Amino acid sequence: MKYLHTAIRVRDLDTALAYYCGTLGFREVVRFQGHRRPCTIVFVAQPGDEGAQLELVWYHDPAERERLAGVSHLGYEVDDIYATCRQLLDRGATLQLPPSDGFMAFLRSPDGVQFELLQKGGPRPREEPWASMPDTGDW
């Protein structure tokens, strides 16, 4: 697995960007709209260190923002999302979000730390049993 980012759910995107970019000197790398929940996602990084990014997530729903504020997850890129998830399941991990889309999966450590796994190079074709495996928790 290759480390990609740490995600932080923010209560106010403008305030967060003023802090991370204005105060700490990060630069915005990319911004887009979330595809599973209505949110705005902004990746920031220190100039010259774009390989270690922070993912700032701002939920459009005020109740979601309040409920989910704080550190969200650590993101890792994997060569084969299905093989990686199979190995993790065989070792006793529980997938909170299986890779039903061939691209993204979530699991949680015993201490509550969430890990996001992302397929290197983009989504793979959907496969069973992953495509119909249910979510098992909040991610």
C-alpha positions in Angstrom: 0.0 0.0 0.0 1.2 3.5 -0.8 0.2 6.4 1.5 -1.8 9.1 -0.3 -3.5 11.4 2.2 -5.2 12.1 5.5 -8.8 13.3 5.3 -10.2 15.9 7.7 -13.9 16.7 7.8 -14.2 20.5 8.2 -17.1 22.6 9.6 -16.4 25.7 7.5 -14.5 25.3 4.2 -13.5 28.9 3.9 -12.1 29.0 7.4 -10.3 25.7 6.9 -8.7 26.9 3.7 -7.7 30.2 5.3 -5.9 28.2 8.0 -4.3 25.5 5.9 -3.4 27.7 3.0 -3.0 31.1 4.5 -1.6 30.2 7.9 0.3 26.9 7.3 1.3 27.6 3.7 -0.4 24.7 2.0 -1.5 25.1 -1.6 -4.7 23.8 -3.2 -4.0 20.8 -5.5 -7.5 19.8 -6.7 -11.1 20.4 -5.8 -14.2 18.4 -6.8 -17.6 17.3 -5.7 -18.0 14.0 -3.7 -19.8 11.2 -5.5 -21.2 9.2 -2.5 -22.4 12.0 -0.3 -23.0 15.6 -1.2 -19.8 17.3 -0.3 -16.9 19.5 -1.6 -13.5 17.9 -1.4 -10.3 20.0 -1.6 -6.9 18.4 -1.6 -4.0 20.6 -0.3 -0.3 20.0 0.1 2.9 21.8 1.0 4.6 23.2 -2.1 7.1 20.7 -3.3 5.5 17.9 -1.2 2.4 17.1 -3.2 2.8 13.4 -2.4 1.7 14.0 1.2 -1.8 15.6 0.9 -4.6 16.6 3.2 -8.1 16.0 2.0 -10.5 18.6 3.3 -14.1 17.4 3.2 -17.0 19.8 3.6 -20.4 18.2 3.7 -23.2 20.3 2.2 -25.7 19.1 4.9 -25.1 21.1 8.1 -26.1 18.1 10.3 -23.6 15.9 8.5 -20.9 18.5 9.0 -21.5 18.7 12.7 -21.8 14.9 13.2 -18.7 14.0 11.2 -16.3 16.9 11.9 -12.7 15.9 12.6 -10.1 13.5 11.3 -11.8 11.1 8.9 -9.4 8.6 7.4 -6.0 7.7 6.1 -5.9 7.1 2.3 -3.8 4.4 0.7 -3.4 3.4 -3.0 -3.3 -0.4 -3.7 -2.3 -2.3 -6.8 -5.3 -4.7 -6.7 -8.3 -3.6 -4.6 -9.9 -7.0 -4.8 -6.8 -9.0 -3.8 -6.0 -6.5 -1.0 -9.5 -6.7 0.4 -9.5 -10.5 0.2 -6.2 -10.6 2.1 -7.6 -8.2 4.8 -10.8 -10.3 5.2 -8.7 -13.4 5.5 -6.7 -11.8 8.3 -9.9 -10.9 10.2 -10.6 -7.3 9.0 -14.1 -6.1 8.5 -14.8 -3.9 5.5 -17.2 -1.2 6.3 -17.4 -0.3 2.7 -16.5 -3.1 0.3 -15.0 -2.3 -3.1 -18.4 -2.7 -4.8 -17.4 0.0 -7.4 -14.0 -1.6 -8.1 -12.3 1.5 -6.8 -12.8 2.3 -3.1 -13.0 0.4 0.2 -13.1 1.4 3.9 -12.1 -0.4 7.0 -11.7 0.6 10.6 -9.0 -0.4 13.1 -9.9 -1.7 16.6 -9.2 1.9 17.8 -11.6 3.5 15.4 -9.0 4.7 12.8 -10.5 4.5 9.3 -8.5 3.5 6.3 -9.6 4.2 2.7 -8.2 2.0 0.0 -8.1 3.3 -3.5 -7.5 1.2 -6.7 -4.3 2.5 -8.4 -5.1 3.8 -11.9 -8.9 4.1 -11.5 -11.8 1.6 -11.1 -11.5 -2.0 -12.0 -14.5 -3.8 -13.6 -17.1 -4.7 -11.0 -16.8 -8.3 -9.7 -18.6 -10.5 -7.3 -18.8 -11.0 -4.4 -17.7 -7.4 -4.0 -20.4 -5.8 -6.3 -23.3 -7.1 -4.1 -21.5 -7.1 -0.7 -23.4 -4.8 1.8 -21.8 -2.0 3.7 -21.3 -2.9 7.4 -20.9 0.4 9.1 -20.6 4.2 8.8 -17.5 5.4 6.9 
